[in-house]
C-alpha cells in the first residue's frame, strides 16, 4: 500500500507540480537598447543612432533629415516593427524618410536590420 501511495504522490507532483505559464502576451524578442549604425537609400548612407526602450524610440542622424528619426512609439509583431513617429517635421521634407510605419526586421548576434521599400537600417547594439 505504501508503494502505491508513494507512486501516487510522485505522479501528482509530476502532473500538477509543473508550472505552465498562462501568459498569452507575446514574448519580447529582446531588441531593446541603444544602437549605432547606418541608414541606406539608393547607395547613399548616413550614420544614425536609435534607442528602443519600453516601446518608445528616439534617434538621430548625422545628415539633416536623412533619415528623419525623431521619437515616438513602436510595437513588435512577428518579424515587423511598427513605428508611430510623434515628432513635428517641416512640410518640405520627404515624408518617406521619416521613421514610421511597418518595417521588416531581423536581429542576429547584436545586429538589428530593418528594411522597408528599399530603405535599410543596419544597427549594432551598444
C-alpha positions in Angstrom: 0.0 0.0 0.0 2.9 2.4 0.8 4.3 1.7 -2.6 1.1 2.8 -4.3 0.8 5.9 -2.1 4.4 6.8 -3.0 3.8 6.3 -6.7 0.5 8.4 -6.5 2.4 11.2 -4.7 5.2 11.2 -7.4 2.7 11.1 -10.2 0.8 14.0 -8.6 3.9 16.1 -8.3 4.9 15.5 -11.9 1.4 16.3 -13.3 0.4 19.1 -11.0 3.8 20.4 -10.0 4.8 21.7 -13.4 4.2 25.4 -13.8 2.7 26.1 -17.1 2.5 29.8 -18.0 -0.9 31.1 -18.9 0.6 34.4 -20.1 -0.8 35.0 -23.6 1.3 38.0 -24.3 3.9 37.6 -27.0 7.5 37.3 -25.8 9.8 40.2 -26.3 12.4 39.5 -28.9 15.0 41.3 -26.7 15.9 44.1 -29.0 15.6 46.9 -26.5 18.7 49.1 -26.1 20.9 51.6 -27.7 22.1 51.2 -31.3 24.5 52.9 -33.7 24.8 52.2 -37.3 23.8 53.4 -40.8 20.8 54.1 -42.9 20.9 53.3 -46.6 18.8 54.5 -49.5 19.8 54.1 -53.2 23.5 53.8 -52.4 23.6 56.9 -50.1 24.2 56.3 -46.4 24.2 58.3 -43.2 25.3 57.4 -39.6 22.4 57.0 -37.2 21.7 56.3 -33.5 18.5 54.7 -32.3 17.3 54.0 -28.8 14.5 51.4 -28.2 13.1 51.3 -24.7 9.7 50.4 -23.2 8.0 50.5 -26.6 9.3 54.1 -27.2 12.1 55.1 -29.6 14.2 58.1 -30.3 17.2 58.7 -32.6 19.3 61.0 -34.6 21.1 61.1 -38.0 24.4 62.8 -38.9 22.7 64.1 -42.1 19.8 66.6 -41.8 16.5 64.7 -42.3 18.4 61.7 -44.0 16.6 59.9 -42.3 14.3 61.8 -40.1 14.2 59.6 -37.0 12.9 61.7 -34.1 10.9 60.0 -31.4 7.7 58.1 -30.8 6.3 54.6 -30.1 6.9 51.2 -31.6 5.3 47.8 -31.4 6.6 44.4 -32.5 4.6 41.6 -34.1 6.4 38.6 -35.5 9.1 40.0 -37.9 7.6 43.5 -38.1 8.3 46.7 -36.1 5.6 49.3 -36.4 6.7 52.8 -35.7 4.4 55.7 -34.8 6.5 58.9 -35.1 5.4 61.7 -32.8 7.9 64.3 -33.9 7.0 67.5 -35.7 8.6 67.7 -39.1 8.8 70.6 -41.6 6.4 70.3 -44.5 9.1 70.4 -47.1 10.9 67.1 -46.2 10.4 63.8 -48.0 7.9 62.0 -45.7 9.3 58.6 -46.8 12.4 59.5 -44.9 10.5 59.7 -41.6 10.9 56.6 -39.4 7.3 55.5 -39.3 5.0 52.6 -40.4 5.9 48.9 -40.7 9.4 47.7 -41.1 10.6 44.1 -41.6 13.4 43.3 -39.1 15.9 40.7 -38.2 18.0 40.6 -35.0 21.1 38.4 -35.0 24.1 38.5 -32.6 23.5 42.1 -31.7 22.8 43.4 -35.2 19.3 44.8 -35.8 18.5 45.1 -39.5 15.3 46.9 -40.6 14.1 47.2 -44.2 11.2 48.9 -46.0 10.6 49.8 -49.7 14.4 49.5 -50.5 15.5 51.5 -47.4 17.6 49.8 -44.8 18.9 50.4 -41.3 21.8 48.2 -40.1 22.3 48.9 -36.4 24.7 47.5 -33.8 23.6 47.0 -30.2 25.8 49.1 -27.9 
